Amino acid sequence: MVVERRGADDGVRDALEALRLQIDQRVRAEQLCDQLTRLPNEAALLAAIENLNERDQPFWLAFIEVDRFKWINDSFGYQHADVLLQRIAGALVAAEHYFGQPATAFRPHGDEFYLLGAWAGDTDAPALETALDLVRRNIGALRIATDRGAVQCTVSIGWLDSASLTAALSARGAVLTRREIFGSLELAMAEAKWQKDCVIRYSKELQSDPPLSLRSECSSCRSKIQVSAKRSELGDVTAWSCPICRAAVLAPPIPEIEPVPPPRTI
């Protein structure tokens, strides 16, 4: 009978292999994690959506964006702005159990967050919208004390469910793609930004008169000017009035309508 004896070298190899696997797992986890908030990042979000699609599992997806974040960053400094983002991330993690079936919060980057959950059907839409509005109000209640006053914010939320979007796309011979998902969310977000501090569900009606965000600069005082309005409201306006110095500012051209706007971030 031959008895194999494992020597010290075999034990070292096993230990090194276990360490390598552990390191690989940690590296993979870091690759899917936002460093500031420790939420899953853009890669994790895309992987989760792809996984749900491959399994034909309907889902809902909410896009949450901080209103006037650049102003917050400029007024209070990036350190306090970063703390605000971390607090928002904490509020979203706390909200993951508001939705019947647990949802997952993501931060791709900047002031943009997402919540992703399983979609049970339209009967759950009112409860989901109520839960998202609670998320909005909870974030609005956050306060961070600074020597320049309290940092606080509002958020706008646009959301959709994949089942309704898939049905709408099928009716015109299209299929659910990443572009359609995030482009449709952009329309819902644009409407939420226009209505201000609210929750908006995507619908195809949003495509008929989407809000536009137009930017220009005053040639007199160099102030940056941004106007949000519906296309139907803009009409033939060719000039704005600078809110700082009241000088006339040439209005930028109104862009052509796209059926679905391209995603900004994903």
N, C-alpha and C positions, 0 to 999 in steps of 0.2 A: 504494500500500500504506500502511495506517495502522498505525503502531506505537504501542501503548499504553505510556506511561511511568508507572511507579509512583513517586510522589513520596515525600518524607520523611513526609508525613502518613499515607500508607498503611502505611509501616513502623512508625510509632508505634501506629497502630490495631491492627496485627497483634501487636505486642509487648504492648499492653494486653489484648488478647483472650486471648493465651496466659497472661498473668499472672492474669487473671480465672479462667480454667479451672483453673489451678494452685491458686489460693486456694479455689475451690469444692471441689476434690478434698481439700485439706487440712482444710477445714471439715467436710466429710462424714466424713473419717477421724476427726476429733476427736469428732464426734457419736456415733461408734460405738466410742469408746475410753474405758475407765475411767481417770480422771486419776491415781489413786493407784498402780495396779499396771501400767497401760498394756495390760492385757488388753482384748479386746473386751467390750463392756458388754451390758446387757439388750437394747437395741434390736438389736444385732448378733446376739445369741442367737436372738431371736424371728424375725429375718429369715432366719437360717440354717435354722431349723426349718421355716419356711414354704416356703423354697426346696426343701428335701428332700421335703416333702409334695407340693408341686406336681409334682415329678418322679417321684413314687411311689417314692422311694428310701428303703428301710428304714434306720433309724438306732438307735443306742443313746444314752442320755442318763444321765449320772451327776450326782447332786446331792451336793455336798460341803459340809459345814457344820462350823465350828470349835465344839468343845464348850466350854462355860463361857466364851465370849468376853467377856461383860460383866464377869465376875470378873477376867479378864486385864486388860481395859481399866481397871477400877477399881483394881486392885492395882499395876499398873506404869505407868499413864498412857497416854494415847492415842498419844503419840509412839512408844513401844515397841510398842504394839498395831498401829500402822500399819506399822512395820517388819516385824512378824510377818506381816501380810497380804501385804506385798511379797515376803517370803521364800516364803510359801506359793504365791504366783503364780509365782515362779521355779521352784519344785518342780513345779508343774503344767505349765509350759511344757516343762521337761526331760522330763516324763512323756508328752508328746504322741506320742512314737514307741514307746511300750511296747505298742501295741495292734495290731500287724500293719499295718493301714492307719492313717495318721496321724489323730489326734484334735485337737480344738481346745479350748483352755481359755477360759472366760469368767468375769467377775466382774460380776454385776448390781449388787450393792452390799453393804455390810456385811460379814459374815463368811460369806457364801454364794458358792460357786463352782460351776461346771458344767464337765463334759467332754462333748463331743459327737463322735461318730464314726459311720462307716458300719457297718451291721449285715449280716454275711454269713450269719447263721443260728445256730441253737442249738448247732451243733457248736463254735462259737467261744466259747460262754458260759463254760466253765471257764477258758480262757486269759484272757478278759476279766476275770473275777472275780479271778483271780490277780494280774493287772496292777493292778487297782483296789486290792487289798490291799497291793501294793507301794507304791502312791501313799500309802495311809494310813500305812504304816510309815515311809516317807521323811519325811512331814510330821511325824510324831511324833518323829523324830530331830533336828528343827531345834532349835537353841539360840541364844538372843540374850542376851548378857551385859549385865546392868544393875547398878547399885549396890544394888538390892534383891534380887539373885539372878538366876538364869537364867529367861528367858521361854521356855516351851515349851507345847505343846498336843497334844491329840488331835483327831481329826476323825471324824465319822460320815459314812457314804456310803450313799446309796440310789440304785439304778439300775433302768432298765427298757429294753426294746427295743420299738420301735414296731410291729413285726410281730406279736408276741405280744399286745400291748395291742389292736391293731386287730382281731385274731381274736376276742379275748374280748368286745370291744364289739359286733362284728358278730353274735355269738351272741345278744345281747339287743337287737338292732335299733338299736344306737347307732353313732356314727361317731367317729373320732379327732378330738378338738378340743384346743385349748390347755388348757382346764379339765381334761379327762381326763388329759392328759399330766402336768401339774404337780400335780394332785390326787393322782394315783397315786404320783408321786414323794414327795409328802408322807407317804403311808402307809408307804412303804419307809423314809423318813428317821425317822419316828416309831419304827418297829421297831428301826432301828439305834441310835437314841438310848436306847431302853429297854434293849437288850442291851449298849450302851456300846462305843464305840471299835471298830466293826466295819463290814463291808460287807453290805448286804442287797439282794437283788433283789426287785422288786415281783412279787407274785402276788395273785390275787383272794382267796386265803385270808386275806390280811392284813386284809381288810375285816370279817371276822367278829368279831374281838376286838382292835381297834387299841389301842395304848398311848395313854394320855391324859396330858397335862401339866396339872395343876391347881395353881392359885396361891391363896394366902391371906396374911393378915398377922396376926401375933400382937398382940393388943390390949394385952398387958402390956409387952413390950419393943420393939414395932414392927418386929420382924424380918420380912423377906419370906420366905415359905416356898413352896417348889415341890415337888410330889410327882409323879413319873412312875410310872405303873402301868397294868397291863391292867385293862380294865373288869371282867373276871371276878374280879380280885383285890380290887377295892375293896368289893364286896359292899354291906353296909348301914352302912359306917363313917360316922359323923356327926361325929367329932372327931379331930384330930391332936394330937400332943404337940410343942410348940415345941422344936427342937433346941438353942436357946440357953438359955431359962429354964424349959423343961419345963411351961409353962402349957398348958392345954387350948385348942385353936384350933378354931373351927367349920370343918368341911370344906365347901368350896364344892359346889354341886350338880353332879352328873355330867351332861355335855351329852348330848343325844340323838345317836344314830348317824346320820351322813350317809353315803350310798352312796359318794361320793367327796368328800373335803374340798376346799373352795375353795383355790386357790393363795395362799400368803401374799404372794409378792413379784412375781409375773409376771402 
